[in-house]
Amino acid sequence: MPTIEAFYLGTMSDIDPDEDNYASENSSDLVGLTFGSNNAPLYDSIDALTLEDVDGDQVLYSNDNDQNAENLSYDGTSSALDSEIRVNVTVTYTDGTTATTQMGVLQDVSGRMFLIPHREGSSQNEVLDDHPIVSIQIASIERDDFQGMYTDVEQDAFITCFAAGTLIATKKGQIDIAHLSVGDSVVTMDHGYQPIRWIGARRERAIGKFAPIRIMQGALGQGLPTRDLRVSPQHRILVRSKIAQRMFGSFEVLLPAKKMLGLPGISVDRSTKNVTYWHILFNSHEIVFSEGAATESFYTGSEAMKAIGTQAQGEIFSLFPELEHAASPPVSARPIVQGKQQNQLLAQHQKNARNIFQSGMMT
């Protein structure tokens, strides 16, 4: 029974009053509605929604035409799926920019409404994790006559951190990140030994956006990582390749771990129920060595800052007060690949059977 990320929109009147057909007759009532605002941003309302696919066929059926309806489980309560709609939406981010895409709307028989992303790998999902989302407006109905939905909905993450047990290269050798402290000197790719300015941890259920990505020993190339490495899905890994040079004019770029899932040896780790994630912060964004692999330190961009909680934000702002009202994103250690270019970069590596991390001179 997969658990996916969804925006809970509240309880609304029935948009599918006639169960003798597959159409949602009142779906047009959704057009023009906006969910989320500056005072109640959607990035604070990402919820876990379980699709109770009882027969395991990867399809969740609604209660239309005397079908055996399957349930949505949210906040401890299950209710039969009543309607599924595909909508065209306008997404507004924290920086005021917008993007358009398609999403799904689900309603159960109790009237609860949810906004969900497309199936895993769909290009329609690309804009959903570029920046934190403040609001989403439903612009039009794309389709409203589904008899059910596929359950392989893409799961995204909004945190950037290492899993407990990860060995980090330091002045004193390889040390478990959980044993590091403020002031410890860590090896960085660009600036030698750098002292940790802040370190924090969060324990989460290892599902949905918090399920770790496992990068098996050697999966990146050049024997890296030297042991299996577990990171959060949004944690960026250094890509070093001629393909990156051709595409971005830089031999080295940063790519989220979740975008590497199509590569051999890289998968979602479902072996644990809970995971503790650690963040380490330096005076600037750095490339550090985790299990020998080049990965990023904590990046104080808006998305990552929103994910760590208000207490951690306060600690970081006390150390770096200039971050609280910064007019522009912080400088990253390497170019950060975003949007559709993430999939394009991975596709080129797969097509040419090239390692993510290659030897050679940087340019």
Sequence and secondary structure as in RCSB ss.txt:
>XXXX:A:sequence
MPTIEAFYLGTMSDIDPDEDNYASENSSDLVGLTFGSNNAPLYDSIDALTLEDVDGDQVLYSNDNDQNAENLSYD
GTSSALDSEIRVNVTVTYTDGTTATTQMGVLQDVSGRMFLIPHREGSSQNEVLDDHPIVSIQIASIERDDFQGMY
TDVEQDAFITCFAAGTLIATKKGQIDIAHLSVGDSVVTMDHGYQPIRWIGARRERAIGKFAPIRIMQGALGQGLP
TRDLRVSPQHRILVRSKIAQRMFGSFEVLLPAKKMLGLPGISVDRSTKNVTYWHILFNSHEIVFSEGAATESFYT
GSEAMKAIGTQAQGEIFSLFPELEHAASPPVSARPIVQGKQQNQLLAQHQKNARNIFQSGMMT
>XXXX:A:secstr
  EEEEEEEEE   S   TTSS  TTGGGGTT EE  SSS GGG EEEEEEE TT SSEEE SGGG    EEEET
TEEEEEEEEEEEEEEEEETTS EEEEEEEEEEETT EEEEE  BTT GGGGGGGSS EEEEEEEEEEE   SEEE
S B        EETT EEEETTEEEEGGG  TT EEEETTTEEEE  EEEEEEEESSGGG  EEE TTTTBTTBS
SS EEE TT EEEEESHHHHHHHS SEEEEEGGGGTTSTTEEE  S SEEEEEEEE SS  EEEETTEEEE    
 HHHHHHT HHHHHHHHHH GGGTT SS    SS B  THHHHHHHHHHHHTT  SB  S   
